[in-house]
């Protein structure tokens, strides 16, 4: 019988082989356009009008099934392909969005690897030009986790992008440490509230008070607020009443294919 240590060594070796296979498979998936791009609709709170969509990625793995964006980018980071994956998603999503009627906008997620690349701003500009998509219709969403490694470098990259007319959003606000220095240091246009900031606002006074405080701060900083994770009509009515300008969530639509989004965009 194998010792516990030997069993663990074998298991770790198998895990490493499994990760190695997924890295190779992901590289092939990127090369052969097998990573699916989905679009989650975004709406104006004032009148419920469709205003755009956030592009999300999903890998339909033949053995493991659907691998969501977070796990997908984790694999890409280990493979050293995170920048390639972002470039792949951005290029394809912009081509799709270029067919939408104006002024529907597109939101794309940005990783730490993206911000670490000296040519990232140029890469985005080139993708915009290739798709003939106006910079003013694009928003890049950045999380706290992508900023922590080098805030000065991240700020410089985002300044270059903002100067070209691209919107900058701080994503998942409220999910992490919420370093308010980011609000002072970065050229932000939007705050995207994490779903954890939304869940109890319709029936919990404390949650509602937190939302009101965030919205008051955002107004003082002239930031547009987008609420994520809106799942009920009560939540939508509450964020509208309190002055949150935009929202997305299952109430308005789950992430959908480009063709499905086109059906509602072209109505």
N, C-alpha and C positions, 0 to 999 in steps of 0.2 A: 504494500500500500504506500502511495506517495505521501510524503510529509506535507503538512499544511503549507510550509514555505514553498515546496516544489509545486504544489497545486496553484498557489498564487502566482508563481513565476510563469507557469504555463498559461494561466488565464491572462496575465498582463501581456505575454507575447502574442496571444491570440487577439487581444484588443488592439495591439499595435498593428498587427497584420490587417485587421479589419479597417482601422483608420487609414492605413496605407492604400488599401483597395479603394476606399471612398474618395481619397484624394485623387487617385488616378481616374476614377470614374467621373469625378466632378470636372477635371480638366477636359475630358472627352465631351462631357455634357455642354460645357461652355463653347468648345470648338464647333459643336454640331447643333447649336441653338436648341438644346433640350431643356434649358431652364425656363420655366413658364413665368410670364409676367402677368400679374393680375392687377386690377384697378379697383380701389374702394372709393365710391362716390363721396364727395364733400358738398355741403349745402350751406347757403346763407341762412342765418337764423331769422332774419327779418321777414322773409317771405317764403322760405323753403326752396328757393330756386337752386338748381344744380349749378355749382360754380367750378367744378373740376374733380380731380381724383388724385389719390396717392398711389404710386406704383409700388407694388409688393412682389417679391419673388418667391417661387416655390419650385422645388425639384421633385419631380415624380420619379422616384427611384424604383427600378424594376423589382427589387427584393424588399426594400425597407418602406415602400409606400411614399406618402407625401412628406417631404422634409421642408419645414417652414423656413422663413428668412433668417431667423436667429441662428438655427443650427446650420443652415446653408453657409452663412458667412463665417461661422466658427470653423467649418471644414476648410473654407477658402483661405482663412487666415493661416491655418496650419500648413496649407499647401503653398503658401506664398502667392496665391492667386486672387486675393481680395480686391486689389485694384483692377485686375482683369474682369472680375465679376461685376464690379460697379460699372466699369466702362461698357460692358456687354448689356447690362440692364438699362443704363441711361440711354445708350444709343437706340436700343429697340423701343423703349418707352417713348422717347421723343418722336420717333418716326410715327408711332401710333397716334400720339397726341397732336401731331401736326395736322391730322385729318379732322380733328374736332372743330366745331364752330367756335369762333372767338366770342367771348374772351375766356372760354373754359381753360383752366390752369392745371398744371401738373406739379406734383410734389415728389421729390426723390430723396431717399435716405443716403446719408454720407457716413463713412466709417473713419476710424482713426488712421487706417492705412491710406485712405484717400487724402486726408489732410496732411499726411507726412510726405506726400509726393510733391516735389517742387513744381511740377508741371500740371497739377490738378486743375487749377483755374483755366489754363489753356485747353486742357482736355475737355472740360465742360463747354467752353466757348466753341471749340471745334465741333462737338456733337450738336450744339444748337444750330450752328451754321449748316451742317450737313442735313439736318432735319428741317431747316427753314422755320424754326420755332423761335418766337420772340423771347428774349431773356426775361422780359417783364411778366411773362406767363409761367415762369418756372420758379419754384421754391425748393431750396435744399434744406433738408431736416437733419439736424445734428444733435446727438445725445450727449449728456454729461460724460459718459464713458469714453466717447471719442475725443473729448477735450482735455482729459486729465493729464495726458502724457506731456504735452507741450502747449500750454495755453497761448503763449506769444506767437508761436508758429501758426497755430490754428487761427488766431485772430487775424494775422497777416493774410492768410489764404482767403478767409471769409471777407475781408475788406476788399480784396481784389475782385471777388465775385460780386459783392454788393455794388461796387463801382460800375459794374457792367449791367446793372439793372436787375440782377437776380435776387429774389427774396431769400432771406435767411430765417429759419425757424429753430427755436430751441425745443427739441422734441421730448416727450415723456416727462414734462415738467411736473414735479411732485413725486415721481417714482424713486428718485435717488436722494442725494444729499442736498440738492437745490442750492448750490453755491451762488449766492447773489452777486458775487464778483463777476460772474459771466454776464449778468444783465448790464453791468457797467462797462465791461471790457469789449464785448462783441458787437458787431454791427447788425443787431437783430431787428427783424420786422414783425415776427410773430412768436407767440408762446403756444405750444400745443400741450394742453393739459392731459396728463396720464389718466387712464380710466379709473384709477384708484381715487382720483380727486373728484370724480363724478358720481360714483356708485350710490352714495347716500344722500345726495343733495335734495332730493324730493321729499324726504321724510326725516331727516336728521338735522336739527338746528345747528349743531356744531360743524357738520360738514358744509352746510350752507354758508356759515360764517367764514369758513376758510376760503370757499369759492369767492365770496364777496371781497375778502381781503386781497386775493390774487388779482381779481378784476380791477380793483381800485389802484393797485400798484401798476398794472399793465396800462391803465389809462394815463397815469402820471408819466409813464415812460413812452407813451404813444405807440404801444405795441398792440397789434391785433391778437385776439385770443381765439384759438380753435379748441373745441372740446372733443376729445376722442372717447369712444366707447359708449355713445348714446344708444341705449337699447329700449327705452320706454318713452312714451309720449310725455309722461310727467317730467322726466329728465330734460327732454327737449324744451318743454314749456318753461321749465325753471331757468335753464341757461339763457333762453331768449329774454325772459323777463329781467334777468340780472344784467343783461348787456353783453353777453358773449356773442361775438359776431359770426362765427362759423362752427360747424360741427360735422362729425362723421361717426358712423357706427352702424350696427346691424339694423337699427330702426330704419335707416335710409338705404341700406344695402350692404351685403357682405362683399368681400373682395371677389371680383368677377373677371371673366376673360375680356379681351379687347373687343370682341364681337358683341358680347353682352352689354358692355358699357356703351358701345356705339349706338345700340338700340335706344337707350335712354338719352344719350347726348344729342341725337339727331331728331328727336321728337319735335 
